[in-house]
Amino acid sequence: MDSGSRVFHFRQLPSVARGGGVRTTPLVGKAVANINLTTGVTSFPPGTAIPLHYHNCAEQVTLLEGEAEVEIEGEIHRLQQFDTTFIAAGKSHRFKNIAAGQMSILWIYDSADVTRTFTETGETVAHLSAGDTGATPSGNKPKAT
């Protein structure tokens, strides 16, 4: 392999707790190489969802396991294994696990610097930062008190 190429063993990579049992494992991004790409896998326990949000970049998501619903701009679609979505920058969306078992998605952003803006509050946070949490059974971001 050339010096820019690498192999990542999934089980050895650190993951980020997102709330409600949802975990994200970053794969490839600016910490790995000088590229305009960010990728990873997020796993959802039954009934959980990330709050409705949008990004500053386009996103492609492939359902790796389980069954899901994706809501994009108010339209809900049911997904099965390997179904894939493309979501343009600025379009509100969320994924929800609708099955009895775990659901996992592979996501790819076309940017090295990704933000998430929560549709309900308008709050914008850096992707996978401390503020990028709030997965709940309903998929609504808890309101600050």
C-alpha positions, 0 to 999 in steps of 0.5 A, spaced: 500 500 500 502 507 498 503 511 504 496 514 503 492 508 504 490 504 510 486 499 513 481 500 518 479 494 523 472 496 525 472 493 532 478 496 533 475 503 532 473 508 537 465 509 537 461 515 540 455 515 544 449 519 541 444 518 547 439 513 547 444 507 546 445 510 539 453 509 537 457 512 531 463 509 529 467 514 525 471 511 519 474 516 514 475 523 515 480 529 515 483 526 521 485 520 516 487 523 510 487 530 506 480 529 503 473 532 502 470 526 505 467 524 512 464 517 513 462 512 518 457 507 521 451 509 526 447 503 530 441 504 533 437 500 538 430 498 537 425 504 536 430 510 537 432 515 532 436 521 531 432 528 531 430 531 525 436 535 522 440 537 516 447 538 514 451 543 510 453 538 505 450 532 501 449 525 505 449 518 502 446 513 507 446 505 506 442 501 511 447 495 513 442 491 517 435 492 520 429 496 518 428 503 518 424 509 516 427 515 513 424 522 513 426 527 508 423 534 508 416 531 511 416 524 506 417 518 510 420 512 506 421 505 509 428 502 508 430 495 508 437 492 508 442 495 503 437 501 500 440 507 499 438 514 500 441 521 497 440 527 501 442 534 499 445 539 503 440 543 507 434 538 507 431 536 513 431 528 515 432 523 520 433 515 520 429 511 525 429 504 527 422 500 526 425 493 527 425 489 534 433 488 533 439 493 531 439 497 525 445 500 522 447 505 517 453 507 513 453 514 512 458 518 507 458 526 507 461 530 501 465 534 506 471 534 511 467 539 515 460 537 517 455 540 521 448 538 523 443 543 524 437 541 529 430 543 525 426 544 531 431 549 535 435 551 529 441 550 533 448 548 529 453 543 532 459 540 529 458 533 527 460 528 532 461 534 537 459 534 544 452 537 542 451 532 537 447 528 541 440 527 543 437 520 540 431 518 543 425 513 542 421 519 539 427 522 535 426 529 538 432 533 541 430 534 548 429 541 549 434 545 554 431 547 561 
